Amino acid sequence: MHMGRVELSVSDLGRSVDYWQGAVGLRVLERGGGTASLGPGSEGGESELVRLVEEPGAGSARGHAGLFHVALLLPERRDLARWLAHAAQSRTPLEGLSDHAVSEAIYLRDPDEHGIEIYADRPRELWEGRVMELMTTLPLDVDSLFAEVDEPRVELPAGTVVGHTHLCVAEIASTVDFYRDVLGFDLMAQLGPAAAFLSRNGYHHHVGANVWESRGAPPAPPGTARLLSAGIVVDDEADLAAVADRAGAEVVDGSLELADPSGNRLVLSA
């Protein structure tokens, strides 16, 4: 099981494509009809990670349920070091640099205020089975990371994936119930009624959820630059059918469309 494509609306497609290429480091796989599909570097095949859909003049969606950030997982720590060196060289504005014990992460926002995380995992044997006790937020040791740099590099390498999708939700309890009891995720860590982190197969988290900016808020409406859908690729067709049965929904053409209790749209496939 892994996370799939994240689809976002943007106010100016050209501006967003420039940012996601020049600052984030994804490349355009396909563009036309007011949309652009983006994926990792020149050897990354046709792995679509992000799709941008233009909605001219769309305003900020902050304060609503929707996307907190899409997290792009790099294959190795050195890839993260190279990306940070690029960000420093190009003076790309950053929102945070954090050590989460399970991973090291860098945060930024695109021109429409969509949150983005670029991160690398620590070796799984250091945290597997101990996520609840280890996961934290500390300042990133930038000197240690820069010691890995051989050259600045903006292009995200082949093997980059959507490691997790972190959502703004209206309430944590109902969110946990949905992702655990309907989608079959495990609760890996929780910050009381403020945030929760869930996954399958022992990963530290495939889905994050928080109410820091969205407690009790409705979904972001049309006319805002917002999350349109988050993809989840489950184990197999039997798994997809089991989720559909628990949700009281139907698989159509190989995919299952659901909304979580905060109205965040999910597209599940096998």
C-alpha positions in Angstrom: 0.0 0.0 0.0 1.2 3.5 -0.8 -0.1 7.0 -1.4 -1.0 8.1 -4.9 -1.4 11.3 -6.8 -2.5 14.5 -5.2 -4.6 16.8 -7.3 -4.7 20.5 -6.6 -6.4 23.5 -8.1 -4.3 26.6 -8.7 -5.0 30.1 -9.7 -2.4 30.5 -12.4 -1.1 27.3 -14.1 1.9 28.8 -15.7 3.1 30.3 -12.4 2.5 27.1 -10.5 4.3 24.9 -13.1 7.3 27.3 -12.9 7.4 26.9 -9.2 6.9 23.2 -9.0 9.7 22.7 -11.6 12.1 25.5 -10.5 11.7 25.4 -6.8 10.3 22.0 -5.9 12.1 20.0 -8.6 9.3 18.0 -10.3 9.1 17.9 -14.1 6.1 18.2 -16.4 4.9 14.9 -17.7 1.9 16.2 -19.6 0.3 19.6 -20.0 -2.9 20.8 -21.7 -6.5 21.8 -21.2 -5.7 23.8 -18.1 -4.0 20.9 -16.3 -0.4 19.8 -15.8 0.9 16.4 -14.5 4.1 16.4 -12.6 6.5 13.6 -11.7 10.1 13.0 -10.6 13.4 13.3 -12.5 14.5 12.4 -16.0 14.8 8.7 -15.0 11.6 8.6 -13.1 9.5 7.2 -15.9 5.9 8.4 -16.0 5.2 8.4 -12.3 2.6 11.1 -11.7 2.8 12.5 -8.2 1.0 15.8 -8.5 -1.7 17.1 -10.9 -2.4 20.8 -11.1 -5.8 22.1 -12.4 -6.2 25.7 -13.2 -9.0 27.7 -11.6 -8.2 31.3 -12.6 -8.4 33.8 -9.8 -8.8 31.1 -7.1 -8.0 32.5 -3.6 -6.4 30.9 -0.6 -8.0 27.8 1.0 -6.3 28.2 4.4 -8.7 28.0 7.3 -10.8 25.3 5.6 -10.5 21.5 5.6 -8.3 20.3 2.8 -4.5 20.0 2.3 -2.0 20.8 5.0 0.9 19.5 2.9 1.8 16.9 0.3 5.0 15.2 1.4 7.5 14.1 -1.3 9.7 11.3 0.0 13.2 11.1 -1.4 15.1 7.8 -1.8 18.1 8.8 0.3 19.3 11.4 2.8 21.9 12.7 0.3 19.0 13.6 -2.1 17.6 15.7 0.7 20.9 17.4 1.3 21.3 18.1 -2.4 17.8 19.6 -2.5 18.5 21.8 0.6 21.7 23.0 -1.0 19.7 24.0 -4.1 17.1 25.8 -1.9 19.9 27.8 -0.2 21.6 28.6 -3.4 18.4 29.8 -5.1 17.1 31.5 -1.9 13.9 29.6 -2.1 11.7 30.7 0.9 11.3 27.8 3.4 8.7 27.5 6.2 10.5 25.0 8.4 13.3 22.5 8.8 12.5 19.7 11.2 13.9 16.5 12.7 11.0 14.1 13.4 13.2 11.2 14.7 11.6 9.0 12.0 12.5 11.4 9.2 14.1 14.7 8.3 11.9 17.2 6.6 11.9 20.6 4.9 8.7 22.6 4.4 7.7 25.3 1.9 4.5 26.7 0.3 3.7 27.2 -3.4 2.3 30.5 -4.8 -1.3 29.4 -3.9 -0.2 28.5 -0.3 -0.4 24.7 -0.9 1.9 23.2 1.7 4.8 21.0 0.5 7.2 18.8 2.5 10.4 17.4 1.1 11.7 14.6 3.3 13.9 11.6 3.7 13.2 8.7 6.1 15.6 7.5 8.8 16.4 3.8 8.4 13.3 1.9 9.2 15.0 -0.4 11.8 15.6 2.7 14.0 11.9 3.5 14.4 9.7 0.6 13.3 7.4 -0.4 16.1 8.3 2.7 18.2 6.6 5.5 16.2 4.3 6.5 19.1 7.2 7.0 21.4 9.8 8.4 19.0 7.9 10.7 16.6 8.6 14.3 17.6 9.6 17.7 16.1 13.1 19.1 16.8 15.3 21.5 14.8 16.9 19.9 11.8 20.7 19.5 12.1 21.5 21.4 8.9 25.3 21.1 9.4 25.0 17.3 9.5 22.8 17.3 6.4 25.1 19.7 4.4 28.0 17.3 5.2 26.2 14.9 2.8 26.2 17.4 -0.2 28.3 16.6 -3.2 26.4 19.1 -5.5 23.2 21.2 -5.3 20.4 19.6 -7.2 16.8 20.8 -7.7 15.5 17.9 -9.8 13.9 15.3 -7.5 15.4 11.9 -8.4 13.8 8.8 -9.7 12.2 6.9 -6.9 10.6 10.0 -5.3 7.1 9.2 -4.2 4.2 10.8 -2.3 5.3 9.5 1.1 2.3 10.8 3.0 -0.5 13.3 2.6 -1.2 15.6 5.6 -4.8 16.9 5.8 -6.5 19.8 7.5 -9.6 18.3 9.2 -12.5 19.5 11.2 -12.2 17.0 14.1 -9.7 14.3 15.0 -11.9 11.6 16.6 -14.1 11.1 13.6 -11.1 11.2 11.3 -9.3 8.5 13.2 -12.5 6.4 13.2 -12.8 6.7 9.4 -9.2 6.0 8.4 -8.9 3.1 11.0 -12.3 1.4 10.8 -13.2 2.1 7.1 -9.9 2.3 5.3 -8.1 -0.1 7.6 -5.2 2.1 8.7 -3.4 1.8 12.0 -3.2 4.7 14.4 0.6 5.3 14.8 0.7 8.5 16.9 -1.8 11.0 18.2 -1.5 14.5 19.8 -4.8 14.4 21.8 -7.6 16.1 19.9 -5.2 18.2 17.8 -3.5 15.7 15.4 -3.2 12.1 14.4 -0.9 10.0 12.2 -2.1 6.8 10.6 -0.6 4.2 8.2 -0.6 0.7 7.0 2.1 -1.9 7.1 4.0 -0.3 10.0 5.0 2.9 8.2 5.3 6.0 10.5 2.4 7.6 8.7 0.7 7.6 5.3 -1.9 10.1 6.4 -1.5 13.0 8.8 -4.5 15.0 10.1 -4.7 18.1 12.2 -7.1 20.8 13.3 -4.5 23.5 13.9 -6.1 25.8 11.3 -9.4 24.0 10.6 -11.1 22.9 13.8 -14.8 22.7 13.0 -14.2 24.2 9.5 -16.0 23.2 6.3 -14.2 21.9 3.2 -12.5 24.5 1.0 -15.2 25.8 -1.5 -15.0 26.3 -5.3 -13.1 29.5 -6.0 -10.2 28.6 -3.8 -6.9 26.9 -4.6 -7.6 23.6 -2.8 -7.2 19.9 -2.5 -9.3 18.2 -5.2 -8.3 14.7 -4.4 -5.7 12.5 -2.6 -4.8 9.1 -4.0 -4.4 5.9 -2.0 -3.1 2.7 -3.7 -4.2 -0.3 -1.6 -2.7 -3.8 -1.6 -4.9 -5.5 -4.2 -8.4 -5.7 -5.7 -9.6 -7.8 -2.8 -8.5 -5.1 -0.4 -10.2 -2.4 -2.5 -13.4 -4.4 -2.5 -13.2 -4.8 1.3 -12.8 -1.1 1.8 -15.8 -0.5 -0.5 -17.9 -2.9 1.5 -17.0 -1.2 4.8 -17.8 2.2 3.3 -21.1 1.1 1.6 -19.7 2.3 -1.7 -19.0 0.8 -5.1 -15.8 0.3 -7.1 -16.2 1.9 -10.5 -13.7 1.3 -13.3 -11.1 0.1 -10.8 -11.3 3.0 -8.4 -13.3 3.9 -5.3 -14.1 7.5 -4.6 -14.8 8.4 -0.9 -14.9 11.5 1.2 -13.5 11.5 4.8 -15.7 13.1 7.6 -14.2 16.5 6.8 -15.1 16.3 3.1 -11.6 15.6 1.8 -12.0 13.6 -1.4 -10.0 10.3 -1.7 -9.5 8.2 -4.8 -8.5 4.6 -3.9 -7.2 2.1 -6.5 -5.4 -1.2 -6.4 
